[in-house]
Amino acid sequence: MILTGPAIAAAVQAGEITIEPYEPSRVSPNAYDWRLGATIRVCDGDLDAATPTAFTEQSIPDAGFVLRPGLLYLGITLERTGSETYAQLLNGDRTTGSLGIWVHVSAPLGHQGHAIRWTLEIRAARPVRLYPGMTFGKLVFLTTFGAPASYQQRPAKYATTEGIDISRLYEEIDGGTR
């Protein structure tokens, strides 16, 4: 079940949900409106699942950064979020989608116990300028069923992610770079 806005606010107050920084005005009826962080990576050249992705990283200036179609960008959330009690779903929203920005389509699930600043996959349909700290999507919290299994307590490859992280699928592919 999805938590309502008042339930999210109460869970933050009770310490069951971490959102840093937290602004009560960003709580909507069934979600928290998360923001884009100030760093972006541009993935360079052709991508190969068997090798680490080459990229250039830069700060997003206050004057904005223009996304170009045909490129893959990796960004990061401004907020660090997590919960040992609830799972999370991170999505873009109508405001970014109506600008032709596709954000975080492939990996929306934040496991119970995972507390991170999210790495975001970002693509643009047309050239579009984005800004650090702009509202970029919605974060939903879900109740779980069954025995809790904290992601941070498991040997998971992304459990210690602190910043933008490239795909580590190459660690699983025979003959891939390790």
N, CA, C and O of each residue as an XYZ file, in Angstrom:
712
protein
N       0.843     -1.174      0.000
C       0.000      0.000      0.000
C       0.891      1.241      0.000
O       1.970      1.248      0.594
N       0.428      2.271     -0.666
C       1.163      3.525     -0.783
C       0.831      4.416      0.409
O      -0.337      4.551      0.775
N       1.838      5.016      1.008
C       1.610      5.946      2.107
C       1.023      7.254      1.574
O       1.393      7.714      0.493
N       0.126      7.834      2.324
C      -0.408      9.156      1.993
C       0.601     10.212      2.434
O       1.535      9.918      3.179
N       0.403     11.439      1.968
C       1.270     12.530      2.376
C       1.347     12.695      3.883
O       2.447     12.797      4.428
N       0.201     12.725      4.583
C       0.269     12.835      6.040
C       1.007     11.663      6.694
O       1.697     11.855      7.695
N       0.871     10.447      6.139
C       1.584      9.290      6.686
C       3.091      9.419      6.442
O       3.890      9.028      7.294
N       3.485      9.967      5.281
C       4.909     10.208      5.009
C       5.461     11.202      6.023
O       6.518     10.970      6.610
N       4.754     12.305      6.229
C       5.197     13.324      7.187
C       5.324     12.738      8.591
O       6.295     13.023      9.292
N       4.360     11.926      9.007
C       4.405     11.308     10.336
C       5.577     10.333     10.446
O       6.237     10.273     11.484
N       5.841      9.566      9.377
C       6.945      8.608      9.398
C       8.299      9.323      9.426
O       9.238      8.833     10.054
N       8.411     10.459      8.765
C       9.639     11.259      8.850
C       9.818     11.749     10.284
O      10.909     11.649     10.846
N       8.761     12.273     10.868
C       8.797     12.770     12.248
C       9.172     11.666     13.232
O       9.885     11.912     14.205
N       8.690     10.440     12.977
C       8.954      9.309     13.873
C      10.318      8.662     13.617
O      10.725      7.767     14.357
N      11.024      9.109     12.576
C      12.323      8.529     12.252
C      12.241      7.243     11.449
O      13.243      6.543     11.303
N      11.061      6.917     10.925
C      10.893      5.700     10.123
C      11.279      5.916      8.667
O      11.580      4.956      7.957
N      11.275      7.159      8.215
C      11.693      7.538      6.859
C      12.741      8.622      6.986
O      12.586      9.566      7.761
N      13.818      8.480      6.215
C      14.852      9.509      6.143
C      14.704     10.254      4.821
O      14.692      9.641      3.754
N      14.594     11.559      4.895
C      14.658     12.436      3.728
C      15.529     13.612      4.161
O      15.141     14.395      5.028
N      16.716     13.731      3.545
C      17.664     14.797      3.916
C      18.148     15.518      2.659
O      18.753     14.864      1.809
N      17.926     16.787      2.491
C      17.142     17.647      3.373
C      15.639     17.417      3.172
O      15.189     17.042      2.090
N      14.892     17.651      4.232
C      13.448     17.462      4.230
C      12.755     18.809      4.304
O      13.098     19.653      5.132
N      11.773     19.002      3.425
C      10.945     20.204      3.447
C       9.479     19.769      3.467
O       9.000     19.198      2.488
N       8.764     20.025      4.551
C       7.358     19.601      4.639
C       6.501     20.067      3.463
O       5.542     19.388      3.096
N       6.830     21.213      2.868
C       6.032     21.731      1.748
C       6.159     20.868      0.495
O       5.371     21.034     -0.436
N       7.121     19.960      0.444
C       7.328     19.097     -0.717
C       6.516     17.797     -0.620
O       6.543     16.982     -1.542
N       5.803     17.602      0.485
C       4.944     16.428      0.632
C       3.652     16.691     -0.136
O       2.976     17.697      0.080
N       3.321     15.756     -1.047
C       2.083     15.870     -1.820
C       1.111     14.788     -1.324
O       1.448     14.056     -0.394
N      -0.070     14.670     -1.912
C      -1.060     13.733     -1.359
C      -0.578     12.290     -1.175
O      -1.002     11.623     -0.231
N       0.301     11.793     -2.061
C       0.763     10.413     -1.949
C       2.256     10.263     -2.234
O       2.708      9.167     -2.566
N       3.027     11.340     -2.110
C       4.439     11.266     -2.486
C       5.218     12.434     -1.893
O       4.661     13.334     -1.265
N       6.524     12.384     -2.117
C       7.412     13.492     -1.773
C       8.020     13.987     -3.081
O       8.525     13.187     -3.868
N       7.977     15.293     -3.321
C       8.531     15.875     -4.544
C      10.033     16.059     -4.389
O      10.483     16.967     -3.691
N      10.817     15.186     -5.047
C      12.275     15.222     -4.913
C      12.885     16.135     -5.974
O      12.253     16.476     -6.974
N      14.136     16.515     -5.717
C      14.817     17.486     -6.578
C      16.085     16.910     -7.195
O      16.664     15.945     -6.697
N      16.490     17.524     -8.278
C      17.726     17.178     -8.964
C      18.911     17.757     -8.205
O      18.890     18.919     -7.799
N      19.944     16.944     -8.015
C      21.176     17.418     -7.391
C      21.972     18.306     -8.340
O      21.492     18.645     -9.422
N      23.171     18.679     -7.947
C      23.960     19.666     -8.686
C      25.073     19.062     -9.540
O      25.936     19.792    -10.028
N      25.069     17.740     -9.727
C      26.113     17.086    -10.513
C      25.473     16.232    -11.589
O      24.428     15.619    -11.374
N      26.119     16.197    -12.768
C      25.626     15.359    -13.860
C      26.807     14.709    -14.568
O      27.879     15.301    -14.691
N      26.595     13.494    -15.027
C      27.585     12.792    -15.834
C      27.017     12.618    -17.233
O      25.846     12.279    -17.405
N      27.858     12.853    -18.225
C      27.495     12.607    -19.613
C      28.228     11.342    -20.025
O      29.458     11.300    -20.009
N      27.477     10.312    -20.395
C      28.091      9.040    -20.796
C      28.657      9.197    -22.195
O      27.961      9.624    -23.115
N      29.930      8.847    -22.346
C      30.664      9.086    -23.588
C      30.671      7.869    -24.491
O      30.813      6.742    -24.015
N      30.520      8.083    -25.785
C      30.684      7.029    -26.774
C      29.649      5.939    -26.684
O      28.588      6.100    -26.080
N      29.992      4.799    -27.317
C      29.107      3.644    -27.295
C      29.164      2.981    -25.923
O      30.203      2.978    -25.263
N      28.053      2.433    -25.514
C      27.980      1.762    -24.223
C      28.118      0.257    -24.427
O      27.602     -0.291    -25.401
N      28.816     -0.412    -23.506
C      29.046     -1.850    -23.572
C      28.813     -2.412    -22.172
O      29.499     -2.028    -21.225
N      27.857     -3.311    -22.040
C      27.511     -3.865    -20.730
C      28.664     -4.619    -20.083
O      28.646     -4.832    -18.871
N      29.679     -5.035    -20.864
C      30.803     -5.801    -20.330
C      31.965     -4.925    -19.852
O      32.966     -5.445    -19.362
N      31.842     -3.612    -19.989
C      32.921     -2.716    -19.546
C      32.334     -1.516    -18.811
O      31.195     -1.131    -19.073
N      33.092     -0.923    -17.897
C      32.611      0.277    -17.216
C      32.353      1.415    -18.223
O      33.087      1.570    -19.198
N      31.323      2.185    -17.974
C      30.942      3.278    -18.864
C      31.873      4.469    -18.685
O      32.107      4.929    -17.567
N      32.403      4.964    -19.806
C      33.206      6.191    -19.780
C      32.254      7.382    -19.649
O      31.147      7.359    -20.186
N      32.685      8.405    -18.944
C      31.816      9.567    -18.738
C      32.652     10.804    -18.447
O      33.828     10.715    -18.092
N      32.019     11.952    -18.606
C      32.565     13.201    -18.084
C      31.574     13.687    -17.036
O      30.363     13.547    -17.205
N      32.088     14.256    -15.959
C      31.242     14.724    -14.859
C      31.432     16.212    -14.697
O      32.540     16.733    -14.822
N      30.335     16.889    -14.415
C      30.424     18.321    -14.169
C      29.331     18.779    -13.222
O      28.309     18.114    -13.048
N      29.568     19.912    -12.627
C      28.540     20.552    -11.805
C      27.543     21.224    -12.730
O      27.910     21.754    -13.779
N      26.281     21.198    -12.334
C      25.245     21.908    -13.085
C      25.276     23.359    -12.600
O      25.004     23.620    -11.428
N      25.602     24.302    -13.482
C      25.667     25.704    -13.032
C      24.289     26.260    -12.684
O      23.270     25.737    -13.135
N      24.264     27.319    -11.881
C      22.992     27.954    -11.526
C      22.232     28.423    -12.757
O      21.003     28.489    -12.735
N      22.952     28.752    -13.840
C      22.326     29.195    -15.087
C      21.745     28.024    -15.879
O      21.088     28.230    -16.899
N      21.986     26.790    -15.410
C      21.395     25.625    -16.032
C      22.358     24.859    -16.923
O      23.471     25.304    -17.201
N      21.898     23.701    -17.359
C      22.661     22.798    -18.211
C      21.698     22.268    -19.264
O      20.604     21.820    -18.921
N      22.080     22.307    -20.540
C      21.201     21.871    -21.617
C      21.448     20.396    -21.927
O      22.558     19.996    -22.279
N      20.393     19.603    -21.789
C      20.425     18.200    -22.200
C      20.208     18.140    -23.707
O      19.422     18.911    -24.258
N      20.898     17.234    -24.363
C      20.782     17.041    -25.811
C      20.202     15.655    -26.098
O      20.546     14.689    -25.417
N      19.336     15.553    -27.088
C      18.807     14.237    -27.469
C      19.935     13.310    -27.917
O      20.967     13.759    -28.417
N      19.719     12.009    -27.727
C      20.679     11.018    -28.187
C      21.803     10.723    -27.211
O      22.638      9.859    -27.479
N      21.842     11.415    -26.096
C      22.873     11.183    -25.084
C      22.242     10.606    -23.830
O      21.078     10.869    -23.527
N      23.021      9.818    -23.105
C      22.589      9.321    -21.808
C      23.280     10.141    -20.733
O      24.500     10.301    -20.748
N      22.501     10.653    -19.812
C      23.016     11.416    -18.682
C      22.728     10.646    -17.405
O      21.697      9.983    -17.291
N      23.624     10.732    -16.463
C      23.393     10.208    -15.125
C      23.426     11.387    -14.166
O      24.395     12.145    -14.128
N      22.372     11.532    -13.404
C      22.295     12.600    -12.418
C      22.166     12.001    -11.032
O      22.343     10.799    -10.833
N      21.855     12.861    -10.085
C      21.710     12.418     -8.697
C      20.623     13.245     -8.030
O      20.425     14.415     -8.360
N      19.926     12.629     -7.094
C      18.917     13.376     -6.341
C      19.597     14.315     -5.353
O      20.678     14.016     -4.845
N      18.976     15.423     -5.092
C      19.446     16.321     -4.036
C      19.254     15.650     -2.678
O      20.114     15.732     -1.802
N      18.110     14.986     -2.522
C      17.777     14.353     -1.250
C      18.402     12.961     -1.119
O      18.509     12.214     -2.092
N      18.801     12.645      0.081
C      19.158     11.278      0.472
C      17.913     10.721      1.136
O      17.378     11.325      2.066
N      17.447      9.565      0.660
C      16.216      8.996      1.198
C      16.422      7.531      1.568
O      17.300      6.859      1.026
N      15.612      7.054      2.485
C      15.674      5.652      2.854
C      14.741      5.334      4.000
O      14.170      6.221      4.634
N      14.603      4.035      4.248
C      13.763      3.579      5.346
C      14.041      2.108      5.609
O      14.163      1.317      4.674
N      14.140      1.746      6.864
C      14.203      0.330      7.240
C      12.796     -0.259      7.307
O      12.641     -1.478      7.385
N      11.772      0.591      7.277
C      10.383      0.166      7.413
C       9.665      0.053      6.073
O       8.855     -0.852      5.878
N       9.958      0.966      5.149
C       9.218      1.064      3.888
C      10.139      0.889      2.689
O      11.325      1.209      2.759
N       9.591      0.380      1.587
C      10.256      0.398      0.291
C       9.904      1.725     -0.382
O       8.976      2.413      0.044
N      10.644      2.082     -1.428
C      10.434      3.350     -2.118
C      10.302      3.124     -3.620
O      10.885      2.186     -4.164
N       9.549      3.968     -4.276
C       9.503      4.025     -5.735
C       9.796      5.455     -6.155
O       9.097      6.384     -5.752
N      10.828      5.627     -6.965
C      11.221      6.953     -7.444
C      10.853      7.068     -8.914
O      11.227      6.221     -9.727
N      10.126      8.109     -9.245
C       9.668      8.327    -10.613
C       9.862      9.776    -11.009
O       9.977     10.662    -10.163
N       9.897      9.999    -12.325
C       9.778     11.362    -12.823
C       8.332     11.786    -12.593
O       7.552     11.051    -11.988
N       7.987     12.948    -13.066
C       6.588     13.366    -12.939
C       6.148     14.119    -14.183
O       6.915     14.287    -15.132
N       4.929     14.559    -14.162
C       4.358     15.242    -15.313
C       5.132     16.498    -15.675
O       5.280     16.805    -16.858
N       5.625     17.227    -14.690
C       6.309     18.490    -14.988
C       7.602     18.266    -15.782
O       7.905     19.041    -16.688
N       8.358     17.228    -15.458
C       9.561     16.937    -16.238
C       9.192     16.231    -17.542
O       9.779     16.508    -18.588
N       8.234     15.330    -17.481
C       7.817     14.615    -18.689
C       7.278     15.534    -19.762
O       7.513     15.302    -20.948
N       6.560     16.573    -19.371
C       6.008     17.492    -20.374
C       7.084     18.392    -20.986
O       6.821     19.107    -21.953
N       8.295     18.356    -20.420
C       9.443     19.040    -21.039
C      10.236     18.091    -21.941
O      11.250     18.478    -22.521
N       9.770     16.855    -22.053
C      10.474     15.876    -22.877
C      11.652     15.238    -22.172
O      12.567     14.728    -22.819
N      11.634     15.264    -20.853
C      12.706     14.649    -20.069
C      12.198     13.313    -19.534
O      11.185     13.248    -18.839
N      12.933     12.238    -19.878
C      12.634     10.919    -19.317
C      13.636     10.674    -18.219
O      14.846     10.735    -18.435
N      13.125     10.399    -17.049
C      14.018     10.231    -15.905
C      13.692      8.942    -15.167
O      12.539      8.656    -14.842
N      14.726      8.187    -14.918
C      14.676      7.015    -14.054
C      13.573      6.039    -14.424
O      12.740      5.679    -13.592
N      13.578      5.617    -15.675
C      12.560      4.703    -16.166
C      12.862      3.254    -15.778
O      11.940      2.469    -15.558
N      14.154      2.894    -15.692
C      14.505      1.478    -15.577
C      14.656      0.930    -14.163
O      14.578     -0.286    -13.984
N      14.867      1.754    -13.169
C      15.150      1.209    -11.833
C      14.482      2.042    -10.745
O      15.170      2.724     -9.985
N      13.159      2.000    -10.655
C      12.476      2.863     -9.694
C      12.427      2.347     -8.259
O      12.066      3.099     -7.354
N      12.785      1.068     -8.028
C      12.602      0.482     -6.704
C      13.778      0.774     -5.784
O      14.927      0.487     -6.118
N      13.485      1.341     -4.634
C      14.444      1.493     -3.546
C      14.084      0.484     -2.481
O      13.046      0.602     -1.830
N      14.926     -0.497     -2.302
C      14.612     -1.585     -1.373
C      14.521     -1.096      0.068
O      15.134     -0.099      0.448
N      13.758     -1.811      0.837
C      13.669     -1.564      2.269
C      15.094     -1.607      2.834
O      15.829     -2.564      2.592
N      15.476     -0.583      3.577
C      16.802     -0.525      4.162
C      17.827      0.208      3.327
O      18.929      0.471      3.809
N      17.502      0.547      2.088
C      18.455      1.256      1.232
C      18.308      2.755      1.457
O      17.240      3.314      1.206
N      19.355      3.406      1.921
C      19.335      4.850      2.191
C      20.418      5.508      1.341
O      21.608      5.372      1.623
N      19.997      6.221      0.299
C      20.941      6.751     -0.687
C      20.485      8.081     -1.264
O      19.343      8.501     -1.081
N      21.400      8.728     -1.962
C      21.053      9.715     -2.971
C      21.004      8.899     -4.267
O      21.984      8.244     -4.624
N      19.896      8.935     -4.955
C      19.643      8.067     -6.107
C      20.447      8.501     -7.329
O      20.554      9.691     -7.626
N      21.014      7.512     -8.037
C      21.561      7.754     -9.368
C      20.385      7.751    -10.333
O      19.544      6.853    -10.293
N      20.326      8.754    -11.198
C      19.201      8.930    -12.112
C      19.642      8.717    -13.558
O      20.654      9.273    -13.985
N      18.893      7.918    -14.311
C      19.099      7.843    -15.749
C      18.231      8.925    -16.373
O      17.034      9.000    -16.096
N      18.830      9.764    -17.215
C      18.109     10.909    -17.771
C      18.335     10.964    -19.284
O      19.462     10.833    -19.759
N      17.249     11.159    -20.026
C      17.315     11.351    -21.482
C      16.382     12.491    -21.851
O      15.434     12.790    -21.125
N      16.656     13.128    -22.987
C      15.843     14.256    -23.435
C      15.337     14.012    -24.852
O      16.086     13.531    -25.703
N      14.076     14.338    -25.112
C      13.495     14.219    -26.444
C      13.948     15.361    -27.343
O      14.104     15.192    -28.552
N      14.155     16.520    -26.740
C      14.599     17.729    -27.450
C      15.580     18.451    -26.534
O      15.635     18.152    -25.341
N      16.355     19.393    -27.064
C      17.219     20.155    -26.163
C      16.373     20.825    -25.072
O      15.355     21.454    -25.359
N      16.810     20.682    -23.829
C      16.060     21.247    -22.706
C      17.048     21.616    -21.597
O      17.986     20.869    -21.318
N      16.834     22.750    -20.981
C      17.705     23.230    -19.904
C      17.134     22.807    -18.556
O      15.946     22.974    -18.279
N      18.017     22.253    -17.727
C      17.611     21.928    -16.364
C      18.518     22.655    -15.374
O      19.588     23.149    -15.731
N      18.067     22.709    -14.133
C      18.729     23.517    -13.108
C      18.930     22.701    -11.833
O      18.112     21.841    -11.507
N      20.019     22.973    -11.115
C      20.210     22.251     -9.848
C      19.105     22.614     -8.861
O      18.726     23.778     -8.739
N      18.604     21.625     -8.172
C      17.583     21.874     -7.157
C      16.169     21.952     -7.687
O      15.236     22.154     -6.911
N      15.981     21.796     -9.004
C      14.611     21.866     -9.537
C      13.847     20.594     -9.170
O      14.436     19.519     -9.056
N      12.534     20.725     -8.987
C      11.701     19.548     -8.759
C      11.829     18.654     -9.977
O      11.714     19.120    -11.111
N      12.068     17.366     -9.745
C      12.359     16.471    -10.854
C      11.502     15.213    -10.841
O      11.490     14.472    -11.824
N      10.788     14.957     -9.751
C       9.964     13.762     -9.714
C       9.273     13.561     -8.383
O       9.249     14.444     -7.525
N       8.711     12.373     -8.235
C       7.965     12.021     -7.026
C       8.520     10.734     -6.445
O       8.878      9.811     -7.175
N       8.586     10.684     -5.121
C       9.036      9.511     -4.392
C       7.862      8.985     -3.580
O       7.271      9.705     -2.775
N       7.539      7.724     -3.805
C       6.428      7.067     -3.138
C       6.988      6.061     -2.136
O       7.990      5.401     -2.409
N       6.351      5.946     -0.997
C       6.750      4.965      0.021
C       5.679      3.891      0.107
O       4.483      4.183      0.079
N       6.127      2.634      0.212
C       5.234      1.481      0.189
C       5.424      0.629      1.431
O       6.548      0.426      1.891
N       4.331      0.137      1.963
C       4.442     -0.836      3.050
C       4.891     -2.163      2.446
O       4.600     -2.454      1.286
N       5.595     -2.959      3.231
C       6.071     -4.254      2.749
C       5.341     -5.358      3.502
O       4.767     -5.127      4.566
N       5.370     -6.544      2.944
C       4.706     -7.688      3.555
C       5.738     -8.784      3.753
O       6.510     -9.076      2.840
N       5.764     -9.384      4.909
C       6.713    -10.457      5.191
C       7.818     -9.991      6.113
O       7.814     -8.855      6.589
N       8.758    -10.878      6.358
C       9.887    -10.565      7.241
C      10.754     -9.495      6.600
O      11.053     -9.585      5.409
N      11.165     -8.483      7.358
C      12.021     -7.438      6.790
C      13.370     -8.011      6.365
O      13.915     -8.905      7.012
N      13.895     -7.476      5.265
C      15.199     -7.895      4.749
C      15.926     -6.642      4.276
O      15.779     -6.242      3.121
N      16.701     -6.023      5.145
C      17.355     -4.755      4.839
C      18.384     -4.896      3.720
O      19.261     -5.759      3.777
N      18.273     -4.057      2.722
C      19.205     -4.050      1.588
C      20.633     -3.784      2.056
O      21.579     -4.362      1.519
N      20.795     -2.919      3.044
C      22.127     -2.554      3.530
C      22.834     -3.722      4.213
O      24.058     -3.708      4.349
N      22.084     -4.721      4.638
C      22.672     -5.870      5.324
C      22.999     -7.016      4.373
O      23.442     -8.078      4.810
N      22.784     -6.812      3.088
C      23.003     -7.856      2.085
C      24.263     -7.532      1.278
O      24.666     -6.371      1.212
N      24.890     -8.541      0.665
C      26.053     -8.285     -0.186
C      25.608     -7.816     -1.575
O      25.766     -8.544     -2.554
N      25.058     -6.617     -1.663
C      24.530     -6.082     -2.912
C      25.506     -5.067     -3.500
O      26.097     -4.278     -2.762
N      25.679     -5.078     -4.815
C      26.707     -4.251     -5.446
C      26.464     -2.752     -5.314
O      27.422     -1.982     -5.388
N      25.243     -2.314     -5.126
C      24.972     -0.886     -5.008
C      24.658     -0.454     -3.571
O      24.225      0.678     -3.356
N      24.863     -1.320     -2.599
C      24.498     -1.032     -1.208
C      25.264      0.152     -0.628
O      24.755      0.836      0.260
N      26.460      0.403     -1.108
C      27.277      1.488     -0.538
C      27.342      2.715     -1.436
O      28.215      3.563     -1.252
N      26.449      2.824     -2.391
C      26.438      3.959     -3.311
C      26.256      5.270     -2.543
O      25.319      5.413     -1.758
N      27.151      6.215     -2.775
C      27.042      7.533     -2.133
C      26.842      8.648     -3.152
O      26.322      9.711     -2.812
N      27.245      8.416     -4.382
C      27.109      9.442     -5.418
C      26.572      8.814     -6.681
O      25.961      7.746     -6.637
N      26.795      9.466     -7.805
C      26.365      8.923     -9.087
C      27.168      7.655     -9.348
O      28.387      7.635     -9.174
N      26.487      6.612     -9.762
C      27.142      5.330     -9.990
C      26.808      4.826    -11.389
O      25.649      4.845    -11.803
N      27.824      4.378    -12.110
C      27.596      3.775    -13.425
C      27.084      2.354    -13.237
O      27.127      1.810    -12.134
N      26.604      1.763    -14.315
C      26.184      0.363    -14.271
C      27.376     -0.512    -13.910
O      28.490     -0.300    -14.388
N      27.123     -1.490    -13.065
C      28.157     -2.467    -12.732
C      27.792     -3.850    -13.255
O      28.224     -4.863    -12.706
N      26.999     -3.888    -14.312
C      26.626     -5.159    -14.918
C      27.862     -5.924    -15.390
O      27.851     -7.155    -15.422
N      28.917     -5.213    -15.754
C      30.164     -5.855    -16.202
C      30.719     -6.822    -15.151
O      31.455     -7.745    -15.499
N      30.383     -6.626    -13.886
C      30.849     -7.524    -12.824
C      30.215     -8.914    -12.935
O      30.743     -9.884    -12.392
N      29.089     -9.007    -13.634
C      28.355    -10.266    -13.748
C      28.585    -10.986    -15.070
O      28.226    -12.156    -15.201
N      29.176    -10.313    -16.050
C      29.311    -10.879    -17.395
C      30.641    -11.613    -17.517
O      31.698    -11.048    -17.235
N      30.584    -12.883    -17.940
C      31.808    -13.637    -18.178
C      32.644    -12.907    -19.226
O      32.147    -12.559    -20.297
N      33.905    -12.680    -18.913
C      34.784    -11.958    -19.822
C      34.686    -10.454    -19.688
O      35.418     -9.721    -20.353
N      33.786     -9.984    -18.831
C      33.660     -8.547    -18.614
C      34.790     -8.036    -17.733
O      35.459     -8.813    -17.050
N      34.994     -6.743    -17.753
C      36.000     -6.111    -16.912
C      35.573     -6.249    -15.458
O      34.413     -6.008    -15.123
N      36.495     -6.632    -14.602
C      36.137     -6.766    -13.179
C      36.994     -5.867    -12.337
O      36.844     -5.838    -11.116
